């Protein structure tokens, strides 16, 4: 039985489109474990992101039984994805601005550039972890060689990104020449099982933070929050959603590529009620949007777009956070993941930091010499952790 479920390298198969994989075998492995690895979700990304390439790997045993799958995105990285001044300051001048401004390379990500968490591979629970991680690493090396022969050079291979429960297994990548990077924490709110309504959540807060929450709700009360889920919404909002998304992304130090409104509406069409997509309007003008994916016991906040001219007056960003929480309570999830950045604000709504790591392998000596000190300087941001709930909540 053990041999039957060991990965056999001779039966590892590579594809350039999700439409080419053996669907029954892919579905057998993914099942309902992870919506980010379903064929429907990946097809929506492929159709919406023509500037990127995608690679898919199916692993089989010597007996040709499907035992695992892996997914990669090949993302072109140029200076357009980099806030040069902000990033140069963050890494203390390790890389000169002139070099950051001339970056033009391909990064292959085993995982999803647009969703945090372990979205790069899944194996049958009959495959032991050591075999699984070794097989992924070997397959990524093979994929790199295939891309090189096709004159499509990959500068960096990344495995992103792992939760603490996987750190011990992911150490395999570090032991085999990959750089380990501690990235900014993911802020996660654990919903108390006694919270049946949003008012229950507010009632669990201490008076200081409950007052702040009510002030946000009052300031944001003129906002009309609507679902973005129809053909009419799409036709009316495509350019506005793109503008709001890019406005926010332009403020970031760095981004692994960009989504677009077409893709977001495609994901809504694919995932239906399991893809939360809200528009925020003032006087019929779209001033913000937010998205999240729902699966198992998690509401996973993904993207927001925001017109900052309205943010202070109407507390739009904080209202979005409270709306995530309200929706999570209504859907009966246990965790609301609201991502990285703005950690202090997110801790003010009750989210707590969870450490994450990714691994990077530089594919030539020059790139390695340039980027290794850069990677070593990337450290999680520091912030003041707030505790908004009554003391008994933390016992």
C-alpha positions as CSV (number, residue, x, y, z in Angstrom):
1,X,0.0,0.0,0.0
2,X,2.8,2.4,0.8
3,X,4.5,2.0,-2.6
4,X,1.2,2.5,-4.2
5,X,1.0,6.0,-2.9
6,X,4.6,7.1,-3.3
7,X,5.1,9.8,-5.9
8,X,6.9,8.4,-9.0
9,X,8.9,11.1,-10.9
10,X,8.5,9.2,-14.1
11,X,4.8,9.7,-13.9
12,X,4.8,13.4,-13.0
13,X,3.0,15.4,-15.8
14,X,3.3,19.1,-16.7
15,X,0.7,21.3,-18.4
16,X,0.4,24.9,-19.5
17,X,-3.3,25.3,-19.0
18,X,-5.9,24.1,-16.6
19,X,-8.0,23.0,-19.6
20,X,-5.3,20.4,-20.4
21,X,-5.1,18.6,-17.0
22,X,-6.8,15.3,-16.4
23,X,-9.8,16.8,-14.7
24,X,-11.0,13.7,-12.9
25,X,-7.6,13.1,-11.3
26,X,-7.2,16.8,-10.5
27,X,-10.6,16.9,-8.8
28,X,-9.9,13.7,-6.9
29,X,-7.0,15.4,-5.2
30,X,-8.4,18.9,-4.7
31,X,-12.0,17.9,-3.8
32,X,-13.4,20.6,-1.7
33,X,-10.2,21.3,0.3
34,X,-9.2,24.6,-1.4
35,X,-11.3,26.7,-3.8
36,X,-8.1,28.4,-5.0
37,X,-7.0,25.1,-6.6
38,X,-10.3,24.2,-8.2
39,X,-10.4,24.0,-12.0
40,X,-13.2,26.7,-12.1
41,X,-11.2,29.2,-10.1
42,X,-8.0,28.6,-12.0
43,X,-9.8,28.9,-15.3
44,X,-11.2,32.3,-14.3
45,X,-7.7,33.5,-13.5
46,X,-6.3,32.2,-16.8
47,X,-9.1,33.9,-18.8
48,X,-8.7,37.2,-16.9
49,X,-4.9,37.5,-16.7
50,X,-3.4,37.3,-20.2
51,X,-0.1,39.0,-19.1
52,X,0.7,35.9,-16.9
53,X,1.5,32.3,-17.7
54,X,0.4,29.3,-15.6
55,X,1.8,25.9,-15.1
56,X,0.1,22.8,-13.6
57,X,1.6,19.6,-12.3
58,X,0.0,16.3,-11.6
59,X,1.8,13.7,-9.6
60,X,1.1,9.9,-9.9
61,X,2.4,6.8,-8.1
62,X,4.2,4.0,-9.9
63,X,0.8,2.3,-10.2
64,X,-0.4,5.5,-12.0
65,X,-2.8,6.5,-9.2
66,X,-3.2,10.3,-8.8
67,X,-1.5,11.3,-5.6
68,X,-1.0,15.1,-5.8
69,X,-1.2,18.3,-7.8
70,X,0.8,21.6,-7.9
71,X,0.1,25.0,-9.4
72,X,2.5,27.8,-10.5
73,X,2.1,31.3,-11.8
74,X,4.8,32.9,-13.9
75,X,4.7,36.6,-13.1
76,X,6.7,39.2,-15.0
77,X,8.2,41.7,-12.5
78,X,9.2,45.2,-13.6
79,X,9.7,48.5,-11.9
80,X,5.9,49.1,-12.4
81,X,5.3,46.6,-9.6
82,X,7.7,48.4,-7.2
83,X,7.3,51.6,-5.2
84,X,11.0,52.3,-5.5
85,X,11.3,55.0,-2.9
86,X,9.3,53.1,-0.3
87,X,11.0,49.8,-0.9
88,X,14.5,51.3,-0.9
89,X,13.8,52.9,2.5
90,X,12.4,49.6,3.9
91,X,15.5,47.6,3.0
92,X,17.9,50.3,4.1
93,X,19.6,51.0,0.8
94,X,20.8,47.4,0.2
95,X,19.8,47.7,-3.4
96,X,20.3,51.1,-5.2
97,X,17.3,52.8,-6.6
98,X,18.9,52.6,-10.1
99,X,18.9,48.8,-9.9
100,X,15.3,48.6,-8.5
101,X,14.2,50.8,-11.4
102,X,15.7,48.6,-14.0
103,X,14.3,45.3,-12.7
104,X,12.8,43.1,-15.5
105,X,12.5,39.4,-14.7
106,X,10.2,36.5,-14.4
107,X,9.2,35.0,-11.1
108,X,7.7,31.5,-10.9
109,X,5.4,31.2,-7.9
110,X,4.3,27.9,-6.6
111,X,1.1,29.2,-5.1
112,X,-1.1,32.2,-5.8
113,X,0.2,35.8,-6.0
114,X,-3.3,37.0,-5.2
115,X,-4.3,34.9,-2.2
116,X,-2.3,34.3,1.0
117,X,-1.8,30.8,2.4
118,X,-0.8,27.4,1.2
119,X,-2.3,27.4,-2.3
120,X,0.6,25.8,-4.3
121,X,0.1,22.1,-3.9
122,X,-2.1,19.4,-2.3
123,X,-1.3,15.7,-1.9
124,X,-3.4,12.7,-0.9
125,X,-3.3,12.2,2.8
126,X,-1.8,8.8,2.0
127,X,1.4,10.5,0.8
128,X,3.7,11.3,3.6
129,X,4.8,14.9,4.0
130,X,8.5,14.2,3.3
131,X,7.7,12.6,0.0
132,X,5.3,15.4,-0.9
133,X,7.7,18.3,-0.3
134,X,10.6,16.5,-2.0
135,X,8.4,15.8,-5.0
136,X,7.3,19.4,-5.3
137,X,10.9,20.7,-5.1
138,X,12.0,18.2,-7.7
139,X,9.1,19.1,-10.0
140,X,9.8,22.8,-9.7
141,X,13.5,22.2,-10.7
142,X,12.3,20.2,-13.7
143,X,9.8,22.9,-14.6
144,X,12.6,25.5,-14.4
145,X,14.7,23.5,-16.9
146,X,11.7,23.2,-19.2
147,X,11.2,26.9,-19.2
148,X,14.9,27.5,-19.8
149,X,14.9,25.2,-22.8
150,X,11.9,27.1,-24.2
151,X,13.9,30.3,-23.8
152,X,11.6,31.5,-21.1
153,X,14.1,32.1,-18.3
154,X,12.9,32.1,-14.6
155,X,15.0,34.3,-12.4
156,X,13.4,33.3,-9.1
157,X,11.3,30.4,-8.0
158,X,9.1,31.0,-4.9
159,X,7.1,28.7,-2.7
160,X,4.4,30.8,-1.0
161,X,3.4,30.9,1.7
162,X,3.3,28.6,4.7
163,X,1.4,28.6,8.0
164,X,3.2,27.8,11.3
165,X,1.9,24.2,11.2
166,X,3.9,23.6,8.0
167,X,7.2,25.3,9.0
168,X,8.9,22.0,10.0
169,X,8.1,20.4,6.6
170,X,8.9,23.5,4.6
171,X,12.3,23.5,6.2
172,X,13.2,21.1,3.4
173,X,13.3,23.9,0.9
174,X,15.8,25.9,3.1
175,X,18.0,22.8,3.5
176,X,18.1,22.5,-0.3
177,X,19.4,26.0,-1.1
178,X,16.3,28.2,-0.8
179,X,16.2,31.4,1.1
180,X,13.7,31.6,3.9
181,X,11.8,34.8,4.3
182,X,9.6,35.9,7.2
183,X,7.0,38.1,5.6
184,X,4.5,40.4,7.2
185,X,2.1,38.6,9.5
186,X,-1.4,37.6,8.4
187,X,-4.1,39.2,10.6
188,X,-6.8,36.7,11.6
189,X,-9.9,37.2,13.8
190,X,-11.1,34.1,15.5
191,X,-14.9,34.4,15.9
192,X,-16.3,33.4,19.3
193,X,-18.9,30.6,18.9
194,X,-21.3,32.7,21.1
195,X,-21.4,35.5,18.6
196,X,-24.7,34.9,16.7
197,X,-24.9,38.5,15.5
198,X,-22.7,41.5,14.8
199,X,-24.1,43.1,17.9
200,X,-22.8,40.1,19.9
201,X,-19.3,40.9,18.5
202,X,-19.7,44.6,19.5
203,X,-20.9,43.5,22.9
204,X,-17.7,41.5,23.5
205,X,-15.6,44.7,23.1
206,X,-14.4,46.8,25.9
207,X,-16.0,50.3,26.1
208,X,-13.1,52.1,24.4
209,X,-13.1,50.0,21.2
210,X,-16.9,49.6,21.2
211,X,-17.2,53.4,21.1
212,X,-14.7,53.5,18.2
213,X,-16.6,50.9,16.3
214,X,-19.9,52.8,16.7
215,X,-18.2,56.0,15.6
216,X,-17.0,54.2,12.4
217,X,-20.5,52.8,11.7
218,X,-22.0,56.3,12.2
219,X,-19.4,58.0,10.0
220,X,-19.9,55.4,7.3
221,X,-23.7,55.3,7.5
222,X,-24.2,57.5,4.3
223,X,-22.4,54.7,2.3
224,X,-24.6,52.4,0.3
225,X,-23.1,48.9,0.3
226,X,-24.2,46.8,-2.7
227,X,-23.4,43.4,-4.1
228,X,-21.4,43.4,-7.3
229,X,-22.8,40.4,-9.0
230,X,-24.7,41.1,-12.2
231,X,-23.9,41.8,-15.8
232,X,-25.2,45.3,-15.3
233,X,-22.8,45.8,-12.4
234,X,-19.9,44.6,-14.5
235,X,-20.7,46.8,-17.4
236,X,-21.1,49.9,-15.2
237,X,-18.2,49.3,-12.8
238,X,-15.3,47.7,-14.7
239,X,-13.3,50.9,-15.2
240,X,-14.1,52.2,-11.7
241,X,-13.1,48.9,-10.0
242,X,-9.8,48.8,-11.9
243,X,-9.1,52.4,-11.0
244,X,-9.8,51.9,-7.3
245,X,-7.7,48.7,-7.2
246,X,-4.7,50.2,-8.9
247,X,-4.9,53.3,-6.7
248,X,-4.4,51.1,-3.6
249,X,-1.8,48.9,-5.2
250,X,0.2,52.0,-6.2
251,X,0.7,52.8,-2.5
252,X,2.2,49.4,-1.8
253,X,6.0,48.7,-1.6
254,X,5.7,45.8,-4.0
255,X,3.1,43.7,-5.7
256,X,3.3,40.3,-7.5
257,X,1.4,41.4,-10.6
258,X,-2.1,42.9,-10.7
259,X,-5.6,41.5,-11.0
260,X,-8.3,43.4,-12.9
261,X,-12.0,44.0,-12.6
262,X,-12.7,41.5,-15.4
263,X,-11.1,38.7,-13.3
264,X,-12.9,39.7,-10.1
265,X,-16.3,39.6,-11.9
266,X,-15.2,36.2,-13.4
267,X,-14.4,34.9,-9.9
268,X,-17.8,36.1,-8.7
269,X,-19.5,34.3,-11.5
270,X,-17.5,31.1,-10.8
271,X,-17.8,31.0,-7.0
272,X,-21.2,32.6,-6.6
273,X,-22.2,33.0,-2.9
274,X,-18.7,31.8,-1.9
275,X,-17.1,34.9,-3.4
276,X,-18.0,38.1,-1.4
277,X,-17.9,41.2,-3.7
278,X,-19.2,44.4,-2.3
279,X,-19.3,47.9,-3.8
280,X,-19.3,51.0,-1.6
281,X,-21.2,54.0,-3.0
282,X,-21.7,57.7,-2.1
283,X,-24.2,59.5,-4.2
284,X,-24.2,56.7,-6.7
285,X,-20.4,57.0,-7.1
286,X,-18.3,53.9,-6.5
287,X,-15.7,54.9,-3.9
288,X,-14.5,51.4,-2.8
289,X,-14.9,47.7,-3.2
290,X,-13.9,44.6,-1.2
291,X,-13.7,40.9,-2.0
292,X,-13.3,37.7,0.1
293,X,-13.5,34.0,-0.6
294,X,-15.4,31.7,1.7
295,X,-14.5,28.1,2.3
296,X,-14.7,25.5,5.1
297,X,-14.7,27.6,8.3
298,X,-12.8,30.6,6.8
299,X,-13.8,34.0,5.3
300,X,-10.5,34.9,3.5
301,X,-10.4,38.6,2.7
302,X,-8.6,39.1,-0.6
303,X,-8.8,42.6,-2.3
304,X,-10.0,46.0,-1.7
305,X,-10.0,49.2,-3.7
306,X,-10.4,52.6,-2.2
307,X,-10.8,56.3,-3.1
308,X,-8.7,57.9,-0.4
309,X,-10.4,61.2,-0.9
310,X,-13.5,59.7,0.9
311,X,-11.7,57.5,3.4
312,X,-11.3,59.9,6.3
313,X,-14.7,61.5,6.1
314,X,-16.6,58.2,5.8
315,X,-14.2,55.7,7.5
316,X,-14.5,53.5,4.5
317,X,-11.6,51.2,5.1
318,X,-12.6,50.4,8.7
319,X,-16.2,49.9,7.6
320,X,-15.0,47.3,5.1
321,X,-13.2,45.4,8.0
322,X,-16.4,45.4,10.1
323,X,-18.4,44.3,7.1
324,X,-16.0,41.3,6.6
325,X,-16.6,40.4,10.3
326,X,-20.4,40.8,10.0
327,X,-20.5,38.6,6.9
328,X,-18.3,36.0,8.6
329,X,-20.6,35.8,11.6
330,X,-23.7,35.5,9.3
331,X,-22.0,32.7,7.3
332,X,-21.0,30.9,10.5
333,X,-17.3,30.7,9.9
334,X,-14.7,30.4,12.6
335,X,-11.9,32.6,11.2
336,X,-11.9,35.9,9.3
337,X,-8.6,36.4,7.6
338,X,-8.0,40.0,6.7
339,X,-4.5,39.8,5.3
340,X,-1.3,41.8,5.7
341,X,-0.7,45.5,6.0
342,X,-2.4,48.0,8.3
343,X,-1.8,45.5,11.1
344,X,-2.5,48.0,13.9
345,X,-5.9,49.0,12.5
346,X,-6.8,45.3,12.0
347,X,-5.8,44.4,15.5
348,X,-8.2,47.2,16.6
349,X,-11.1,45.1,15.3
350,X,-9.8,42.0,17.1
351,X,-7.5,40.3,14.5
352,X,-4.3,38.8,15.8
353,X,-1.0,38.2,14.0
354,X,0.0,34.8,12.6
355,X,3.5,34.3,11.3
356,X,4.0,33.2,7.7
357,X,7.1,32.2,5.7
358,X,7.9,31.8,2.0
359,X,10.9,30.3,0.3
360,X,12.8,31.6,-2.7
361,X,15.4,30.0,-5.0
362,X,17.5,32.4,-7.2
363,X,18.3,30.7,-10.5
364,X,21.7,32.2,-11.3
365,X,24.8,33.4,-9.5
366,X,24.4,37.0,-10.4
367,X,20.8,37.2,-9.4
368,X,21.6,35.4,-6.2
369,X,24.4,37.7,-5.3
370,X,22.2,40.8,-5.9
371,X,19.0,39.5,-4.2
372,X,20.3,37.5,-1.3
373,X,21.1,40.5,0.9
374,X,17.8,42.1,-0.2
375,X,15.8,39.0,0.9
376,X,17.7,38.9,4.2
377,X,16.6,42.5,4.9
378,X,13.0,41.9,4.3
379,X,11.5,41.6,7.8
380,X,8.0,41.7,9.1
381,X,6.7,45.3,9.9
382,X,6.6,46.2,13.5
383,X,3.3,47.5,14.9
384,X,1.5,48.0,18.2
385,X,-0.9,45.2,18.9
386,X,-4.3,46.4,20.2
387,X,-6.6,44.3,22.3
388,X,-10.2,45.5,21.8
389,X,-12.1,42.8,23.7
390,X,-13.0,42.6,27.4
391,X,-10.3,41.0,29.5
392,X,-12.2,37.7,29.9
393,X,-12.0,37.2,26.1
394,X,-8.2,36.7,26.3
395,X,-8.3,34.2,29.2
